[in-house]
Amino acid sequence: MSAVNGIAQRLPYQTNSTLRQQINAGDVQYEDLHLSHMSQMVRSGFFQKLDMAIVEVCAVTEEGYLIPTTSLGNTTAFVDCADRIIVEVNTTQPKALKGFHDVYDVQPVPHRDVIPIVHPDDRVGVPYIVCDPKKIVAIVPCDIPDKPAKLAPPDAEFEAMSAHLIRFLHEEVAAGRLPKHLLPLQSGVGSVANAVIQGLCRSDFEHLTVYTEVIQEGIFDLFDAGKLDFASGTSMTLSEKGLQRFYDRIDEYRKKIIFRPLEISNSPGVIRRLGVIAMNTALEFDIYGNVNSTHVLGTKIMNGIGGSGDFARNAYLTFFFTKSIAKNGDISSIVPMCSHIDHTEHDVDVFVTEQGLADVRGLCPKERALKIINQCAHPDYRPMLSDYFQRAMGTTKHANTPHILSEALSWHQRFAETKTMRV
Amino acid sequence: MSAVNGIAQRLPYQTNSTLRQQINAGDVQYEDLHLSHMSQMVRSGFFQKLDMAIVEVCAVTEEGYLIPTTSLGNTTAFVDCADRIIVEVNTTQPKALKGFHDVYDVQPVPHRDVIPIVHPDDRVGVPYIVCDPKKIVAIVPCDIPDKPAKLAPPDAEFEAMSAHLIRFLHEEVAAGRLPKHLLPLQSGVGSVANAVIQGLCRSDFEHLTVYTEVIQEGIFDLFDAGKLDFASGTSMTLSEKGLQRFYDRIDEYRKKIIFRPLEISNSPGVIRRLGVIAMNTALEFDIYGNVNSTHVLGTKIMNGIGGSGDFARNAYLTFFFTKSIAKNGDISSIVPMCSHIDHTEHDVDVFVTEQGLADVRGLCPKERALKIINQCAHPDYRPMLSDYFQRAMGTTKHANTPHILSEALSWHQRFAETKTMRV
């Protein structure tokens, strides 16, 4: 669609490189939404009337119910709200996906009831989408398989981050602040988050559960290592090899995996209730604990916030991970001030890079700065960050959040001026 | 306490001017938390063991139950977690407060059940705090009354904001995006938020409900105008006159008001479920829709984020209000880039100043900028903001979020250099 300039407006998330270029050239309007908001905004009519929805399924039952594929997402809301529906039966997706889904419709306000999930493996709905047959204007076959996910190969930095996480979780259990089998884990999309959760295979933790948005490769590694009891998500992104592993033992995995509508997988209430441990990836974070997860140099969007805000904001314990440097060391991922903020200083408990882990719970901004600089920043950048912080303390006479406004964004500025941005 | 330098660390919120100076001089460590996080963090031991809690009540029953005053807040969590408790019986608070409270304890993870509130007036707990009598080391009397709230008198700008809001709400009802009696209203602390909700007295709306954190003067005006059926909050801040009105008809108000623990009043799940309309105040917001509600010139803290994030993030419809200029016009409250961000571009639906209202639902950052500049900024600052935006478009070749990093904070910078900050 994007390759033929067929998209005028896109929301709520994207990961395609062609589309990214079009958005950053002003050719496509992109609204980057918290994913848990999307269905509600569609249902409430905030985006005007929905004319047409194209819905991917693996099968249509004799009763006319739709069986989704490995991506449930906002399909239910689109089916409920669109005037006309084109059903695309993807023949590359096995019919054995029947039984993986748990579709519970969140009622419209002001008549919403509780979403009664109290454990990640609670089934509260039906394993199909009910669709008014009158709305279906076409059922078409499709034989295009899912694009396999490409993940960066494991490296020493990923392993270091994972080791920091495991050590910290053990300390929390020992201190009585986390139960022995931890709490339901959420893990963001991409190589860093995947490597971190995959790393738990090398830990002593057992009987883990996952309550997440996207089920990635690492979660299957946890299953196969006998560490994981159950995983709940809204969709799945796997490599070709990972997909084969899934298909080979699909009947076994059906007992251990639920796909839920996005408004349930990312529900603020369910996340808070379950006490999820949220683990997401930052592009950069600043010395006071603000996180940029979307905009390179504050201007060009990378992918989008996705569900990271839904989880980070409502979790029991919120982690952000990033390598301490990027572009072969030309950029520090820890900066004086983020050039764009998606998760605020109020939202994050623990920061992790390959250098170390900064637990900032209960700390004021100045204490956070010292900890983040000393424990997360790359040694090459620590002196510059400390220098900025100390001079900002002097300039503002120890204000709550010391900054030198004329310098706060200078690290990005310098890079924007001297390097060509390739995003 | 702050006047005698008796506070080393403060959290999760503050409004005292002495304490504010101490925080901004680096003498007090302040952690500015989302209020819904506080009880959970106390209960989970994130702040270490709680030695002692001083708890204000209006009465202790024969059974040893504690009847809180007009501020329930996090008292339940403190009582549950502290080793020793000093109970302070405030004799200026009437015993007739008995029956206003609804104490429902959120269980610790991993055994949390649903909080079964589906209407603002649902009572789900008990009207007192259960406290282990063995923990109580002293019961002391106290005759210091609540400090009356000081609110700015109504003015033309407040009235204009309120009029914009009422017109918009009518349009939403007409378009079928809001029910006739709206949805439960939340309104932040302070003069602006109070004036806005008070303004609804002059609207045609009836049978309104409130699901908020702090019950202010304007909510009683709504009751007395016959517009409001019910209000749920965690505490109350009133003027001397307002307090007298409350006391005079306390038996009547008891049927219409519930005080809940903060973890319930600000519960992300309950807020999302009820579909709250969140109305909070910004210090400044930027052309792309990020909000600063805590830090003057990015460095000195004003009060804190309080519950604004709990509501803004999880509401059905999220508003931020501010006057378009401050300091007699020396400062524009709409800026190229916020100097501190508490609510991100992903969190807000509608911006309101006395100039007008910008509904940014479904808009990409560049569309948002045009709307916010043209409809919310003061006419004196519109040309400068448009000029910045247009040049940023050129510099970044229409990137998703155009910025000129060397200028983005220059408005604050100029002010920080030329004026003495009095915060």
Contacts between the chains, C-beta under 8 A, distances in Angstrom:
chain1	res1	chain2	res2	distance
A	9	B	364	7.4
A	11	B	362	7.5
A	23	B	400	5.3
A	24	B	398	7.7
A	24	B	399	5.0
A	24	B	400	5.4
A	25	B	397	6.6
A	25	B	398	5.8
A	26	B	366	6.9
A	26	B	393	7.6
A	26	B	397	7.6
A	26	B	398	2.8
A	26	B	399	7.6
A	29	B	363	7.7
A	29	B	364	4.0
A	29	B	366	7.7
A	29	B	367	6.6
A	30	B	364	5.2
A	30	B	400	6.2
A	31	B	362	6.2
A	31	B	363	6.4
A	31	B	364	5.3
A	32	B	345	7.5
A	32	B	346	6.4
A	33	B	346	6.3
A	34	B	313	7.9
A	34	B	346	5.2
A	34	B	347	7.6
A	40	B	316	7.1
A	41	B	361	7.0
A	41	B	362	7.7
A	44	B	177	5.6
A	44	B	316	7.1
A	45	B	175	6.9
A	45	B	176	6.3
A	45	B	177	4.9
A	46	B	177	6.7
A	46	B	349	7.8
A	46	B	361	4.8
A	46	B	362	6.4
A	47	B	361	7.6
A	47	B	362	5.1
A	48	B	362	8.0
A	109	B	179	7.5
A	109	B	183	5.8
A	109	B	274	7.3
A	109	B	275	3.1
A	109	B	316	5.8
A	110	B	179	5.7
A	110	B	183	5.8
A	110	B	274	7.4
A	110	B	275	6.0
A	112	B	118	6.9
A	112	B	273	4.9
A	112	B	274	7.3
A	112	B	275	6.8
A	113	B	118	6.0
A	113	B	273	7.9
A	114	B	114	4.6
A	114	B	115	8.0
A	114	B	116	6.3
A	114	B	118	6.9
A	114	B	273	6.8
A	115	B	114	8.0
A	116	B	114	6.3
A	118	B	112	6.9
A	118	B	113	6.0
A	118	B	114	6.9
A	175	B	45	6.9
A	176	B	45	6.3
A	177	B	44	5.6
A	177	B	45	4.9
A	177	B	46	6.7
A	179	B	109	7.5
A	179	B	110	5.7
A	183	B	109	5.8
A	183	B	110	5.8
A	267	B	269	7.3
A	267	B	272	7.2
A	268	B	268	3.8
A	268	B	269	6.0
A	268	B	271	7.8
A	268	B	272	5.3
A	268	B	313	7.6
A	268	B	314	5.1
A	269	B	267	7.3
A	269	B	268	6.0
A	269	B	269	2.1
A	269	B	270	7.2
A	269	B	272	5.8
A	269	B	273	6.4
A	270	B	269	7.2
A	271	B	268	7.8
A	272	B	267	7.2
A	272	B	268	5.3
A	272	B	269	5.8
A	273	B	112	4.9
A	273	B	113	7.9
A	273	B	114	6.8
A	273	B	269	6.4
A	274	B	109	7.4
A	274	B	110	7.4
A	274	B	112	7.3
A	275	B	109	3.2
A	275	B	110	6.0
A	275	B	112	6.8
A	290	B	341	6.9
A	295	B	400	7.0
A	295	B	401	5.9
A	297	B	405	7.2
A	298	B	401	6.8
A	298	B	403	5.1
A	298	B	405	6.2
A	298	B	408	7.5
A	299	B	396	4.7
A	299	B	399	4.1
A	299	B	400	6.9
A	299	B	401	5.5
A	299	B	402	6.2
A	299	B	403	5.3
A	300	B	396	7.5
A	300	B	399	4.8
A	300	B	400	6.2
A	301	B	399	7.8
A	301	B	400	4.0
A	301	B	401	7.1
A	305	B	346	5.6
A	309	B	313	7.7
A	309	B	344	7.6
A	309	B	346	6.1
A	313	B	34	7.8
A	313	B	268	7.5
A	313	B	309	7.7
A	313	B	313	5.9
A	314	B	268	5.1
A	316	B	40	7.1
A	316	B	44	7.0
A	316	B	109	5.8
A	339	B	403	7.7
A	339	B	405	6.7
A	340	B	401	6.8
A	341	B	290	6.9
A	341	B	341	4.2
A	341	B	344	5.9
A	342	B	344	5.6
A	342	B	346	6.9
A	343	B	344	7.6
A	344	B	309	7.6
A	344	B	341	5.9
A	344	B	342	5.6
A	344	B	343	7.7
A	344	B	344	6.9
A	345	B	32	7.5
A	346	B	32	6.4
A	346	B	33	6.3
A	346	B	34	5.2
A	346	B	37	8.0
A	346	B	305	5.6
A	346	B	309	6.2
A	346	B	342	6.9
A	347	B	34	7.6
A	349	B	46	7.8
A	361	B	41	7.0
A	361	B	46	4.8
A	361	B	47	7.5
A	362	B	11	7.4
A	362	B	31	6.1
A	362	B	41	7.7
A	362	B	46	6.4
A	362	B	47	5.1
A	362	B	48	8.0
A	363	B	29	7.7
A	363	B	31	6.4
A	364	B	9	7.4
A	364	B	29	4.0
A	364	B	30	5.2
A	364	B	31	5.3
A	366	B	26	6.8
A	366	B	29	7.7
A	367	B	29	6.5
A	393	B	26	7.6
A	396	B	299	4.7
A	396	B	300	7.4
A	397	B	25	6.5
A	397	B	26	7.6
A	398	B	24	7.6
A	398	B	25	5.8
A	398	B	26	2.8
A	399	B	24	5.0
A	399	B	26	7.6
A	399	B	299	4.1
A	399	B	300	4.8
A	399	B	301	7.8
A	400	B	23	5.3
A	400	B	24	5.5
A	400	B	30	6.2
A	400	B	32	8.0
A	400	B	295	7.0
A	400	B	299	7.0
A	400	B	300	6.2
A	400	B	301	4.0
A	401	B	295	5.9
A	401	B	298	6.9
A	401	B	299	5.5
A	401	B	301	7.1
A	401	B	340	6.8
A	402	B	299	6.2
A	403	B	298	5.1
A	403	B	299	5.2
A	403	B	339	7.7
A	405	B	297	7.2
A	405	B	298	6.2
A	405	B	339	6.7
A	405	B	409	4.7
A	405	B	412	5.4
A	405	B	413	4.4
A	405	B	416	6.0
A	406	B	409	7.7
A	406	B	413	5.4
A	408	B	298	7.5
A	408	B	409	6.3
A	409	B	405	4.7
A	409	B	406	7.7
A	409	B	408	6.3
A	409	B	409	6.5
A	412	B	405	5.4
A	413	B	405	4.4
A	413	B	406	5.3
A	416	B	405	6.0
